[in-house]
Amino acid sequence: MPTGDTAGDVARRIGPELDLNRPSDARIYDLMLGGKNNFEIDRQFFAELLKIAPEIPQLAAENRRWLGAAVSRMAGAGVRQFLDLGCGLPAAPNLHEAAGPASRTVYVDNDVTAISHGQALLADEQTSFFVPADLLDPASVLGHPAVTEVIDFQRPVGLVFGLVLHTVIDEDQLRRLLDEYLAGLPAGSQIAITHPMNPRDGSRLAEFATAIEERFQESFPRLRFRSRGELAEALAGLEILDPGISDLTHWWPAGQQQLSPTGAARLILGVLARK
């Protein structure tokens, strides 16, 4: 929450849709990144999470950097228009900055706090635009007048799903969701995904992942971490670009390893794929 604003101030500004009694995944991620657009209910959840994984803030920052590097790599391959689906709250550097001034980026989210701040801070109407919509409804996103005005679907599009697809817990639904988005895009379009990982193999890493996953599920029941194999199945039919589906300690779009290969740093998978 911005300095000087009370919870009541923000609630009045955003409207009755804001629920101050439930944590928000968008606000928790903002908190992980050191942001101030969050409330006591979010901070309570975050404090409990830190007891399990104190390195979570570092991981959130590295996830953010990875997404920016992935967008830069897509732009370098000729992709000049992007949809950031489930973008969350603004957090510098934002993805349109990574895409560059020759690109256009449409941010999409339906979280009320993300909408309030996104419309104010992410929509310059030149290189960046904000659309209040639900990423789980591809038809409404792709057919939204603001999207069709900005995005030329005859040219390659970059889709970005940064730590959002774990909210789709059914495997068939996840596959349908990605298929619906990709069906409307031309060949050469790319998709960048980061996703919480649980190998479910009885290892210590799996136990660690399960502890974090179960803590999240207490407040967000519709949430599921996935293994590499499960994410690969969802991307069947696409060309997985090098170095494949890997955790962020080994997969950096610019080829650099930034993180320690231990703990929570291994719990995020990154993948870049091409249609």
FENQUIUR-V588376 format. One record per residue. N is the residue number from 1. RES is the residue in one small letter. SS is DSSP state (A for helix, B for strand, O for the rest). OMEGA is omega in radians with two decimals (* if undefined). NEAR is the number of other C-alpha atoms within 8 Angstrom. Layout:
n: [N;N]
res: [RES;RES]
ss: [SS;SS]
omega: [OMEGA;OMEGA]
near: [NEAR;NEAR]
//
This chain:
n: [1;2;3;4;5;6;7;8;9;10;11;12;13;14;15;16;17;18;19;20;21;22;23;24;25;26;27;28;29;30;31;32;33;34;35;36;37;38;39;40;41;42;43;44;45;46;47;48;49;50;51;52;53;54;55;56;57;58;59;60;61;62;63;64;65;66;67;68;69;70;71;72;73;74;75;76;77;78;79;80;81;82;83;84;85;86;87;88;89;90;91;92;93;94;95;96;97;98;99;100;101;102;103;104;105;106;107;108;109;110;111;112;113;114;115;116;117;118;119;120;121;122;123;124;125;126;127;128;129;130;131;132;133;134;135;136;137;138;139;140;141;142;143;144;145;146;147;148;149;150;151;152;153;154;155;156;157;158;159;160;161;162;163;164;165;166;167;168;169;170;171;172;173;174;175;176;177;178;179;180;181;182;183;184;185;186;187;188;189;190;191;192;193;194;195;196;197;198;199;200;201;202;203;204;205;206;207;208;209;210;211;212;213;214;215;216;217;218;219;220;221;222;223;224;225;226;227;228;229;230;231;232;233;234;235;236;237;238;239;240;241;242;243;244;245;246;247;248;249;250;251;252;253;254;255;256;257;258;259;260;261;262;263;264;265;266;267;268;269;270;271;272;273;274;275]
res: [m;p;t;g;d;t;a;g;d;v;a;r;r;i;g;p;e;l;d;l;n;r;p;s;d;a;r;i;y;d;l;m;l;g;g;k;n;n;f;e;i;d;r;q;f;f;a;e;l;l;k;i;a;p;e;i;p;q;l;a;a;e;n;r;r;w;l;g;a;a;v;s;r;m;a;g;a;g;v;r;q;f;l;d;l;g;c;g;l;p;a;a;p;n;l;h;e;a;a;g;p;a;s;r;t;v;y;v;d;n;d;v;t;a;i;s;h;g;q;a;l;l;a;d;e;q;t;s;f;f;v;p;a;d;l;l;d;p;a;s;v;l;g;h;p;a;v;t;e;v;i;d;f;q;r;p;v;g;l;v;f;g;l;v;l;h;t;v;i;d;e;d;q;l;r;r;l;l;d;e;y;l;a;g;l;p;a;g;s;q;i;a;i;t;h;p;m;n;p;r;d;g;s;r;l;a;e;f;a;t;a;i;e;e;r;f;q;e;s;f;p;r;l;r;f;r;s;r;g;e;l;a;e;a;l;a;g;l;e;i;l;d;p;g;i;s;d;l;t;h;w;w;p;a;g;q;q;q;l;s;p;t;g;a;a;r;l;i;l;g;v;l;a;r;k]
ss: [O;O;O;O;O;O;A;A;A;A;A;A;A;A;O;O;O;O;O;O;O;O;O;O;A;A;A;A;A;A;A;A;O;O;O;O;O;O;O;A;A;A;A;A;A;A;A;A;A;A;A;A;O;O;O;A;A;A;A;A;A;A;A;A;A;A;A;A;A;A;A;A;A;A;A;A;O;O;O;O;B;B;B;B;B;O;O;O;O;O;O;O;O;O;A;A;A;A;A;O;O;O;O;B;B;B;B;B;B;O;O;A;A;A;A;A;A;A;A;A;A;O;O;O;O;O;O;B;B;B;B;B;O;O;O;O;O;A;A;A;A;A;O;O;A;A;A;A;A;A;O;O;O;O;O;O;O;B;B;B;B;B;O;O;A;A;A;O;O;O;A;A;A;A;A;A;A;A;A;A;A;A;A;O;O;O;O;O;O;B;B;B;B;B;B;B;B;O;O;O;O;O;O;A;A;A;A;A;A;A;A;A;A;A;A;A;A;A;A;O;O;O;O;O;O;B;O;A;A;A;A;A;A;A;O;O;O;O;B;B;O;O;O;O;O;B;B;O;O;O;O;O;O;O;O;O;O;O;O;O;O;O;A;A;A;A;O;B;B;B;B;B;B;B;O]
omega: [-3.09;3.13;3.14;3.11;2.96;3.08;3.13;3.10;-3.10;3.13;3.13;-3.12;-3.08;3.10;-3.03;-3.12;-3.09;3.13;-3.12;-3.12;-3.14;3.06;3.11;3.14;3.11;-3.13;3.09;3.10;3.05;3.12;3.10;-3.11;3.12;-3.13;-3.09;-3.10;-3.09;-3.04;-3.07;-3.13;3.09;-3.12;3.08;3.11;-3.10;3.13;3.10;3.13;3.14;3.10;3.14;-3.03;-3.09;3.14;-3.12;3.13;3.10;-3.12;3.12;3.13;3.13;3.06;3.14;3.13;3.13;-3.13;3.10;3.12;3.11;3.10;3.09;3.13;3.10;3.12;3.10;3.11;3.07;3.08;-3.04;3.11;-2.96;2.97;3.08;-2.95;-3.01;-2.96;-3.09;-3.11;3.11;3.12;-3.11;-0.09;3.13;-2.96;3.11;3.07;3.08;-3.12;3.11;-3.04;3.12;-3.08;3.04;-3.12;3.06;3.10;-3.08;3.03;3.08;3.03;-3.00;3.11;3.10;3.12;-3.11;-3.09;-3.13;3.13;-3.13;-2.95;-3.04;-3.03;3.07;3.09;3.05;3.08;-3.11;-3.05;3.13;3.12;3.06;-3.10;-3.11;-3.13;-3.14;3.10;-3.05;-3.11;-3.13;3.11;-3.06;-3.14;-3.13;-3.10;3.14;3.11;-3.10;3.09;-3.05;-3.03;3.04;-3.05;2.98;-3.14;-3.11;-3.14;3.03;3.07;3.12;3.05;-3.10;3.12;3.09;-3.01;3.06;3.07;3.04;-2.96;-3.13;-3.07;3.12;3.11;3.12;3.14;3.12;-3.13;-3.13;3.12;-3.12;3.08;-3.03;-3.12;-3.11;-3.07;-3.14;3.04;-3.09;3.05;-3.10;-3.13;3.09;-3.09;2.80;-2.99;3.06;-3.03;2.95;-3.09;3.14;-3.09;3.14;-3.12;3.08;3.09;3.11;3.10;3.11;3.13;-3.13;3.12;3.12;-3.13;-3.11;3.10;3.08;-3.07;3.07;3.13;-3.12;-3.03;-3.12;-3.07;-3.11;2.98;-3.11;3.04;3.06;-3.11;3.13;3.11;3.10;3.12;3.14;-3.09;-3.13;3.13;3.08;3.04;3.11;-3.09;3.14;0.09;3.09;3.12;-3.07;3.08;-3.01;3.06;-3.09;-3.08;3.00;-3.09;3.12;3.07;-3.09;3.07;-3.02;-2.92;2.95;-3.10;-3.12;3.01;-3.02;3.13;-3.13;-3.02;3.06;3.05;3.03;3.11;3.04;-3.07;-3.08;3.08;*]
near: [11;6;5;4;9;7;9;7;8;10;10;8;6;11;7;7;6;9;6;8;5;8;11;7;6;11;15;14;10;15;14;12;10;7;10;9;9;12;10;6;10;14;11;8;10;11;8;8;11;10;7;8;10;8;10;10;10;7;10;11;10;11;12;8;8;11;13;13;12;12;13;11;10;11;12;7;6;6;13;12;11;13;12;14;12;13;12;11;12;11;8;4;7;9;11;12;8;11;15;9;8;7;12;16;14;13;15;16;15;11;8;9;11;14;13;9;11;13;11;7;8;12;11;8;6;7;11;13;14;12;11;8;9;12;11;5;8;11;7;9;12;10;8;8;6;7;12;11;7;8;9;7;10;6;8;14;16;15;12;12;14;15;9;9;9;12;8;11;10;6;9;6;9;12;10;8;11;10;8;10;10;9;7;8;12;13;7;8;14;14;11;16;12;14;14;11;13;12;10;8;5;6;8;6;9;12;10;9;12;9;9;11;11;8;9;10;10;7;8;7;7;8;12;9;10;12;10;11;6;9;9;9;7;10;10;6;5;8;7;10;9;5;6;9;12;12;12;16;13;8;15;12;9;6;6;8;9;6;8;6;7;6;10;11;14;12;11;13;15;13;13;14;12;12;11]
//
